[in-house]
Amino acid sequence: MIWGSWSSETIVSPVTCNLVMVSKRWAPSIAGLPRWYVTDQLRKFRRNERGYFDEDAQGNLMQTNAYALDERSIAFVGRYIESLDRNQSRATHEPSSSSAGKLSYEDSC
């Protein structure tokens, strides 16, 4: 959720949640993910396509937070996440180009 005007000090709940979860290794780092991917996932949470299983506590939390975001806020969150430096110690795969990843994602999802 974004409160007030946008700045580097703005509180962004998806970022806050993932930073906490990463410290406990509950979720992979989202830092540096492409904007298109972040915004698409937030929209899926809002459309009840993600985070709807009762046993998925973190997904339920993300869904609740995504419901509070309007389209402008989703765009800001996507840009902010993309601007963060990748956390190489939490990398789950070899980085590839954003455009190749987008094509693979669109083919599979």
Secondary structure, DSSP 4 states (H G I P E B T S, - for coil): ---SS-STT---HHHHHHHHHHHTTSS---TT--HHHHHHHHHHHHTTSSS-STT-HHHHHHHHHHHT--HHHHHHHHHHHHHSPP-GGG--S----HHHHHHHHHHH-
